[in-house]
Amino acid sequence: MTVEVLTNPILKEAVYSQVLPSGLKVFVLPRPGYNKKYATFATHYGSVDSHFVVPDTGVDLQVPDGIAHFLEHKMFEEEFGNIFDRFAKLGASANAYTEYVATTYLFSATDNFEASLEVLLDFVQRPYFTDENVEKEKGIIEQEIRMYRDMPRWRVQENLLEALYHVHPVRINIAGSVESIYRINKDLLYQCYRTFYHPSNMVFLAVGDLDPERVIQQVADNQARKGFSPQSQIKRLYPEEPPSVRQREIVEEMVVSRPMLNLGFKDNATGYAGRRLLEKEVAVTTALEALLGKSSELYSRIYQEGLIDEGFGYEYMAERDYAAVIIGGETRDPQRLKDLLLEGIQQAQQQGVNEAAFERQRRKAVGGLISLFNSPENLAYQFNHFYFRETSLFDYQEVLEKLGPEDVNRSLREHLSPENLAVSVIKPKKTGV
Amino acid sequence: MKQLGDDYVAPEFRQHLLKNGIRLHVQTTRKFKTTTVNLFLHQNLNNENATRDALLSYILRRGSETAPTTQILAQKLEELYGASLRTDVFKMGERHLLSLRLDLVGERFLVQPDGLLRRGLDLFQDVLTRPVTEKGVFRQDYLDQEKDTLRRTIEGLINDKGQYALTRCVEEMCRGEPYATFRYGRREDIEPISAADLFRYYQGLLQANPIDVFVVGDLDFQTAADLLEETLRFPREGGREIPAGAAEKEVTEVKRVMDREDVNQGKLILGYRTNIPYSDPDLFGLVVYNGILGAFPHSKLFLNVREKASLAYYAVSRLETTKGLLFISSGIESSNYQRALDIIEEQVADMAAGRISQEEYDNTQKALISQLKEEEDSPGRRILSYLEGLINDRPLSTEEEIRGIIGVTREDVIRVAGRIKPDTIYFLNSSQRVGEMR
């Protein structure tokens, strides 16, 4: 089996890759001159995968909310202690994060990269759950959930997804609830692990001043020793999501200085990945930048009225099975901001973006792509995110070059339609208990 | 296994004094895809100055003579391949800093660079030295709008409960000292500021206050020196000194402060005086002390508060090495206040009693060295850490810092522990069940 090399002459970058016999995909992105060596080992399994068929038993299983995240915490436990200590002895630091569609384990090291790499591959492929260590984690995760519950930026978005979706599990927050995590036990964790942690469902990536062939060989040797047998395709079961939004508005009171507003536009044109998804993402993102970025008329207007501040933002969450445009931030007057945003959107839908604005956004995106390579961790994050959607970060530039103003104008019309709108508002609660 | 810090050569900052007295620090490197230019205006820390500096940081974003609105400025930056031009205010010890930072894509990555670096620097110069004016002072409408922005920022602190708790702890702990100042200043100091006052104040800053500017990127020293001489060629008198702040204070009684808000999680902050100034030989001992206590997942706080007692998701300690402060923070159930506090204080007591295993010690040294090397991979982080050295008249290269960490012995850490004194225990919580505070 040979190592594949994909280069990008503009970025002056290359990515080396190989698919191992177990199905594990291995990538290396060399970053000469960097001291930090950063590696991720990620599974295509996140909080939305809460209903599936267990491969070895054929059992149809619905698991408690937050279990993917719980599992991530518990992977750090070993029979002989906790895995942070193993990395600490090597001068490396480990971490992990769980998202809606993926769970990523990582370490960062300046020395002892190879030894750290063995630890990463081994701990993620060696679950050790006991009744006792599972119980112990509940208090920790409960505090993590409570911490996020006090963060208005998270709450406003979680509530928005709850309003947009009737049944799709993206409406449930990643860590689950204090109630749901107390229903998790070691048997459930093992069943999730067996279903989603097979190498064929995973991807390994290393970024840093590394010899790609050597890293790939090391991963291959490690995996060959473990002798994985093939696994059949994972059956993920998602409920049928109606196209409508579930609820027009959700309002919650919190201890904040002023209200927060999030507008969400549900995108029903889902069910595909790959190049087509990337094209859609690039078009919608460019449309949002042109419409709402600091260089736009609309931004000037709402800023000068004192309706927004630096924290105002917008994003397009574009996954295979769900997608939504989210716009918002803190504001003194959610109703007024909402009205002006909708009016501005409607106007842009009729008039289209101008050629100059479109070109500027394209330039900005090129600069953003180049700058991304400055930060190993951001680069790894984006690279994996593209990979899980069956596309590649290295395709981004080409898609951007082929993008035309008509694609952007079509995105404006298709993705920001009022019938797909839901609103989430956080209102200040009177302070003091 | 490789030895600590061996065969490591870090790129250095080279210094140059511009004709008008601005200090330039250049790091030539090809490893980044961007060029970073970061300028810092130094000022005395007090409420009036912090408020005015914060207001300036907002008003400068509104544009310059060649880009007289936020919108046009944003358009120009987009044309420069999404260059970013950011302003910020922060404190280091008892000094307030106003920062202006430009990041540009390296020209060698562009098919048509069109003099990108030069155009970026022109814009930087314009924003810094020729802000939009009306009758010779800041535009009134911009000032009014940015006063509102600043009010919202100050009031918005409560939206981040962790930051709120830390800021409140500092406020109570350093009451009467300049360090108590919030980096955005005070709400009541905003109103009286007039466009003329602020403009005059800004001209004074540019003319007299210390200024450092950093350049990190793919350009050689002489090119950088020439370009910056050109970019920052305004006349200056210089001469204003920023006095060094106090980094030591005797504590007679530990303060206990409790704030109540309707929160899901209580935020516990313990503030300590390290009594170790940046210039002190024990600086590196202090850094190692903090590492063993709470900077890493192998540290005592993480292990005992989180892993053993399951009381928290996070329990960490951090340092302010210019002012000589150490803070421990943890998010806990309000009813677990006393248990968490006992465990934390036990860890601090163990440090003082020298109950530090060889493994804790070794792991911490390795982690700190790794951290220092990783700092070299981020222009922003390296600039800030070097700036702290400059401020304390002890600029340190990464290699000096690594050697400093390697040189720390267990006895040094124990001696450091003996110098650190508790000052304030702060708790933000919602519960009535906290019980009597001792």
Interface residues (C-beta under 8 A of the other chain):
Chain A: I10 L11 K12 R31 P32 G33 Y34 N35 K36 N82 F84 D85 A88 K89 L90 G91 A92 S93 A94 S108 A109 T110 D111 N112 A115 K136 E137 K138 G139 I140 I141 Q143 E144 R146 M147 R149 D150 M151 P152 V255 V256 S257 R258 G293 K294 S295 S296 E297 Y299 S300 Y303 Q304 G306 D309 E310 E330 R332 R360 Q361 R363 K364 A365 V366 G367 G368 I370 S371 F373 N374 S375 P376 K429 T431 G432 V433
Chain B: M1 K2 T29 R30 K31 F32 K33 T34 T69 T70 Q71 A74 Q75 E78 E79 L80 Y81 G82 A83 D103 V105 G106 R108 F109 V111 Q145 D148 T149 R152 T153 E155 G156 L157 I158 N159 D160 K161 R260 E261 D262 V263 N264 Q265 F296 P297 H298 F302 R306 E307 S310 L311 A312 Y313 Y314 G331 I332 E333 E359 D362 N363 K366 A367 I369 S370 K373 E374 E376 D377 S378 S430 Q432
